[in-house]
């Protein structure tokens, strides 16, 4: 356990304490700081306060940093499709069927994190916790495509802020049911936990968070449409929920698609094709593109040749 004390100067009077701490420790995410509050590990003048507390004259802030939790996730020699790597970030093209990180209590292995731990050794950010070292954003198990992973805490904070400020460019391609009256549009529906089935996400106007997806029709197929989708936000299952909500669920989606979903696709026909971000230390824009998953390409070809699937 490490205890640190910060004395508040005049420039910080009236400032919210969580913002103050994030400024003093730029390698910490606000989410991590909020967890310290939830565990009663932050004091002002030896008294517990909440994250909304505004600093006053003569305050001093005491922060208790707990010992790192023991890492139960093991490194595994699993091949990675590495698109780019340096000392700050690594960009990988995740295959369909691979889980990004283990879930609490489930360390069965075979995840992207297991593979990254083998490849990167100790060179992964630890802000995300013991189950998600380096993980800044995720894509679903049965979604293929590009992910950027942070190798340092500085890169993690920087990339997380780009996502928060909608600066990271994430473009997907998908095949969905039906045809569109308009070739492009924007879906702005809040996404949250479904009130009917807590295992699923849904458009939730009461408790959902802002979710914005831009779409453009690339090609009309026989009974389907081939789309390009750009995420402005990144909620869990956002594209799948949005498309199902407007009556165009993804082909192969066993959760949000029709009961007679296409099992041969082994999951939703969705690929994170293009990724763009500002490099945390080089301060230059970087763009990456990836080939479509094999099942995705075969399905496209089949739809182009056949009237029904």
C-alpha positions as CSV (number, residue, x, y, z in Angstrom):
1,X,0.0,0.0,0.0
2,X,1.2,3.5,-0.9
3,X,-0.1,6.7,0.7
4,X,0.4,10.1,-1.0
5,X,-0.5,13.5,0.3
6,X,-1.1,16.6,-1.8
7,X,-1.4,20.1,-0.4
8,X,-3.9,22.3,-2.2
9,X,-2.7,25.6,-3.4
10,X,-4.7,28.7,-4.2
11,X,-5.0,27.9,-7.9
12,X,-7.1,24.8,-7.1
13,X,-9.6,26.3,-4.7
14,X,-13.1,25.5,-5.9
15,X,-12.0,22.7,-8.2
16,X,-13.7,19.3,-8.0
17,X,-11.5,16.8,-6.3
18,X,-11.7,14.1,-8.9
19,X,-10.6,16.5,-11.6
20,X,-7.8,17.8,-9.3
21,X,-6.4,14.3,-8.8
22,X,-6.6,13.5,-12.5
23,X,-4.5,16.6,-13.2
24,X,-1.9,15.7,-10.6
25,X,-1.7,12.1,-11.8
26,X,-2.1,12.3,-15.6
27,X,-1.5,8.6,-15.9
28,X,-4.6,7.7,-14.0
29,X,-8.0,7.5,-15.7
30,X,-11.0,9.2,-14.1
31,X,-12.7,5.8,-13.9
32,X,-9.7,4.5,-11.8
33,X,-9.9,7.6,-9.6
34,X,-13.7,7.1,-9.1
35,X,-13.0,3.5,-8.0
36,X,-10.6,4.8,-5.3
37,X,-13.5,7.0,-4.1
38,X,-15.9,4.0,-4.1
39,X,-13.4,2.1,-1.9
40,X,-13.0,5.0,0.6
41,X,-9.4,5.5,-0.3
42,X,-9.4,9.2,-0.8
43,X,-9.6,11.7,2.1
44,X,-9.5,15.5,2.4
45,X,-8.0,16.8,5.7
46,X,-8.4,13.2,7.0
47,X,-12.1,13.1,6.3
48,X,-13.9,11.0,3.7
49,X,-15.4,13.0,0.8
50,X,-17.1,12.1,-2.4
51,X,-15.9,12.8,-5.9
52,X,-18.0,16.0,-6.2
53,X,-16.2,17.7,-3.3
54,X,-14.8,21.1,-4.1
55,X,-11.5,22.0,-2.7
56,X,-11.1,24.7,-0.1
57,X,-8.4,26.8,1.6
58,X,-6.0,24.7,3.7
59,X,-7.2,21.4,2.4
60,X,-4.8,18.5,1.9
61,X,-5.7,15.4,-0.1
62,X,-4.6,12.0,1.0
63,X,-4.7,9.1,-1.5
64,X,-4.2,5.5,-0.5
65,X,-3.1,3.4,-3.5
66,X,-3.7,-0.3,-2.9
67,X,-1.3,-3.0,-3.7
68,X,-1.8,-4.3,-7.2
69,X,-4.0,-7.4,-7.3
70,X,-2.4,-10.7,-8.1
71,X,-2.7,-11.5,-11.8
72,X,-4.3,-14.8,-12.4
73,X,-4.4,-14.5,-16.1
74,X,-1.6,-16.4,-17.8
75,X,0.4,-15.6,-20.9
76,X,-0.3,-17.9,-23.8
77,X,1.6,-18.4,-27.0
78,X,-1.3,-17.6,-29.4
79,X,-0.5,-16.2,-32.8
80,X,-1.4,-12.5,-33.3
81,X,-2.0,-10.6,-36.5
82,X,0.0,-7.5,-35.7
83,X,-0.7,-4.6,-38.0
84,X,1.6,-2.1,-36.2
85,X,3.7,-1.9,-33.0
86,X,6.1,0.5,-31.2
87,X,6.9,1.2,-27.6
88,X,3.6,2.9,-26.9
89,X,0.9,1.1,-28.8
90,X,0.1,-2.1,-30.7
91,X,-2.6,-2.5,-33.4
92,X,-3.9,-6.0,-33.9
93,X,-6.4,-7.5,-36.3
94,X,-8.6,-9.7,-34.0
95,X,-10.0,-12.9,-35.6
96,X,-13.7,-13.8,-35.4
97,X,-14.3,-16.1,-32.4
98,X,-11.6,-14.7,-30.1
99,X,-12.7,-13.0,-26.8
100,X,-10.8,-9.8,-26.1
101,X,-10.3,-10.3,-22.3
102,X,-11.2,-12.8,-19.6
103,X,-14.3,-12.3,-17.5
104,X,-14.1,-12.2,-13.6
105,X,-13.9,-15.8,-12.4
106,X,-13.3,-17.2,-15.9
107,X,-9.7,-17.6,-16.8
108,X,-10.0,-20.4,-19.4
109,X,-7.5,-18.7,-21.7
110,X,-7.5,-18.2,-25.4
111,X,-8.3,-14.5,-25.2
112,X,-6.6,-11.6,-26.9
113,X,-5.2,-10.6,-23.5
114,X,-3.6,-14.0,-23.0
115,X,-1.9,-13.6,-26.4
116,X,-0.8,-10.0,-25.7
117,X,0.7,-11.0,-22.4
118,X,2.9,-13.5,-24.2
119,X,3.9,-11.2,-26.9
120,X,4.4,-8.0,-24.9
121,X,5.6,-9.5,-21.6
122,X,5.4,-6.7,-19.0
123,X,4.9,-4.0,-21.6
124,X,1.2,-3.4,-21.3
125,X,-0.6,-0.6,-19.4
126,X,-2.1,-1.6,-16.1
127,X,-4.8,1.0,-15.8
128,X,-7.5,-1.3,-17.1
129,X,-7.0,-3.7,-14.2
130,X,-5.7,-7.3,-13.9
131,X,-8.2,-8.7,-16.4
132,X,-7.7,-6.1,-19.1
133,X,-4.1,-5.0,-19.3
134,X,-3.6,-2.7,-22.3
135,X,-7.3,-2.9,-23.4
136,X,-8.6,0.6,-24.3
137,X,-11.6,-0.5,-26.3
138,X,-13.2,-3.8,-27.2
139,X,-15.0,-5.6,-30.0
140,X,-17.3,-8.6,-29.5
141,X,-16.1,-12.1,-29.6
142,X,-17.7,-12.8,-33.0
143,X,-16.8,-9.5,-34.5
144,X,-13.4,-9.4,-36.3
145,X,-11.2,-6.5,-37.0
146,X,-8.8,-3.8,-35.7
147,X,-8.1,-2.9,-32.1
148,X,-5.4,-0.5,-30.6
149,X,-3.9,-1.7,-27.4
150,X,-1.9,0.6,-25.0
151,X,1.6,-0.5,-23.9
152,X,2.1,2.3,-21.4
153,X,-0.3,4.1,-19.0
154,X,0.4,7.4,-20.8
155,X,-0.8,5.9,-24.1
156,X,-3.8,4.4,-22.3
157,X,-5.0,7.7,-20.9
158,X,-4.3,9.5,-24.2
159,X,-6.3,6.9,-26.3
160,X,-9.1,6.8,-23.8
161,X,-9.5,10.5,-24.0
162,X,-9.6,10.4,-27.8
163,X,-12.5,7.9,-27.6
164,X,-14.2,10.1,-25.0
165,X,-13.8,13.2,-27.2
166,X,-15.0,11.2,-30.3
167,X,-11.6,11.7,-32.0
168,X,-10.8,8.1,-32.7
169,X,-12.0,7.0,-36.1
170,X,-13.6,3.6,-36.0
171,X,-15.3,2.4,-39.2
172,X,-17.0,-1.0,-39.5
173,X,-18.5,-2.9,-42.4
174,X,-21.6,-5.2,-42.0
175,X,-24.2,-7.1,-43.8
176,X,-27.7,-6.5,-42.6
177,X,-31.2,-7.7,-43.5
178,X,-33.3,-5.7,-45.9
179,X,-32.9,-2.7,-48.1
180,X,-32.8,1.0,-47.1
181,X,-34.9,3.8,-48.4
182,X,-32.0,6.3,-47.9
183,X,-28.4,5.4,-48.8
184,X,-27.0,7.1,-45.7
185,X,-28.2,8.3,-42.3
186,X,-27.5,8.7,-38.6
187,X,-28.9,6.7,-35.8
188,X,-29.1,8.5,-32.5
189,X,-30.7,6.3,-29.9
190,X,-29.5,5.8,-26.3
191,X,-28.2,2.3,-25.5
192,X,-28.4,0.6,-22.2
193,X,-29.2,-2.7,-20.4
194,X,-32.5,-4.2,-21.7
195,X,-35.3,-3.9,-19.1
196,X,-36.8,-7.2,-20.5
197,X,-33.6,-9.3,-20.6
198,X,-30.7,-8.1,-18.4
199,X,-28.2,-10.2,-20.5
200,X,-28.9,-8.1,-23.5
201,X,-28.5,-4.4,-24.5
202,X,-31.3,-2.4,-26.0
203,X,-32.4,1.1,-27.1
204,X,-33.2,2.5,-23.6
205,X,-34.6,6.0,-23.5
206,X,-34.9,5.9,-19.7
207,X,-31.6,4.6,-18.5
208,X,-29.4,4.3,-21.7
209,X,-26.4,6.4,-22.6
210,X,-26.0,8.5,-25.7
211,X,-25.1,6.3,-28.7
212,X,-24.6,7.6,-32.3
213,X,-23.9,5.5,-35.4
214,X,-23.5,6.8,-38.9
215,X,-24.3,4.4,-41.7
216,X,-23.9,4.4,-45.5
217,X,-25.1,1.7,-48.0
218,X,-22.2,0.3,-50.0
219,X,-24.2,-2.2,-52.0
220,X,-27.7,-3.6,-52.1
221,X,-27.7,-7.4,-52.1
222,X,-30.4,-10.0,-52.5
223,X,-32.5,-9.5,-49.4
224,X,-29.5,-7.8,-47.6
225,X,-27.5,-4.6,-47.6
226,X,-23.8,-4.2,-47.3
227,X,-23.0,-1.2,-45.0
228,X,-20.2,1.0,-43.9
229,X,-20.8,2.2,-40.3
230,X,-18.9,4.8,-38.3
231,X,-19.1,4.9,-34.6
232,X,-19.3,8.3,-32.9
233,X,-19.7,6.7,-29.5
234,X,-18.8,3.2,-28.5
235,X,-21.5,1.5,-26.3
236,X,-21.6,-2.2,-25.8
237,X,-23.2,-3.9,-28.9
238,X,-24.0,-0.5,-30.3
239,X,-24.1,-1.3,-34.0
240,X,-26.0,-4.6,-33.4
241,X,-28.6,-2.9,-31.2
242,X,-29.1,0.1,-33.5
243,X,-29.5,-1.9,-36.6
244,X,-31.9,-4.3,-34.9
245,X,-33.9,-1.3,-33.6
246,X,-34.6,0.0,-37.1
247,X,-35.5,-3.4,-38.4
248,X,-32.2,-4.2,-40.1
249,X,-30.4,-6.8,-37.8
250,X,-27.0,-8.1,-38.7
251,X,-26.8,-11.3,-40.6
252,X,-25.7,-14.1,-38.4
253,X,-26.6,-12.3,-35.1
254,X,-27.9,-14.9,-32.7
255,X,-28.8,-12.3,-30.0
256,X,-30.4,-9.4,-31.8
257,X,-31.3,-11.1,-35.1
258,X,-34.2,-13.3,-36.1
259,X,-34.8,-16.7,-34.5
260,X,-33.8,-18.3,-37.8
261,X,-30.4,-16.6,-37.8
262,X,-27.8,-17.8,-40.3
263,X,-25.8,-20.3,-38.2
264,X,-23.2,-20.9,-40.9
265,X,-21.8,-17.4,-40.3
266,X,-20.7,-18.4,-36.8
267,X,-21.7,-15.0,-35.4
268,X,-22.7,-11.5,-36.7
269,X,-21.4,-10.4,-40.1
270,X,-19.5,-7.4,-38.7
271,X,-15.9,-6.3,-39.2
272,X,-13.9,-3.4,-37.6
273,X,-12.3,-2.5,-40.9
274,X,-10.6,0.9,-40.4
275,X,-9.0,2.5,-37.3
276,X,-7.6,6.0,-37.0
277,X,-6.1,7.8,-34.0
278,X,-3.5,10.4,-33.1
279,X,-0.4,8.6,-31.8
280,X,0.1,9.4,-28.1
281,X,3.7,10.5,-28.3
282,X,4.5,11.0,-32.0
283,X,1.5,13.4,-32.2
284,X,0.6,12.4,-35.8
285,X,-2.5,10.8,-37.2
286,X,-2.3,7.1,-38.0
287,X,-4.7,5.1,-40.1
288,X,-5.0,1.4,-40.5
289,X,-7.2,-0.8,-42.8
290,X,-7.8,-4.5,-42.7
291,X,-9.1,-7.3,-45.0
292,X,-12.6,-8.6,-44.3
293,X,-13.0,-11.9,-42.4
294,X,-13.1,-14.9,-44.7
295,X,-16.7,-15.9,-43.7
296,X,-17.8,-12.3,-44.3
297,X,-16.3,-12.3,-47.9
298,X,-17.8,-15.7,-48.7
299,X,-21.2,-14.5,-47.6
300,X,-21.0,-11.4,-49.7
301,X,-20.1,-13.4,-52.7
302,X,-22.9,-15.9,-52.0
303,X,-25.5,-13.0,-51.7
304,X,-24.3,-11.5,-55.0
305,X,-24.8,-14.8,-56.8
306,X,-28.0,-16.1,-55.2
307,X,-31.5,-14.7,-54.7
308,X,-32.1,-16.4,-51.3
309,X,-29.8,-17.6,-48.5
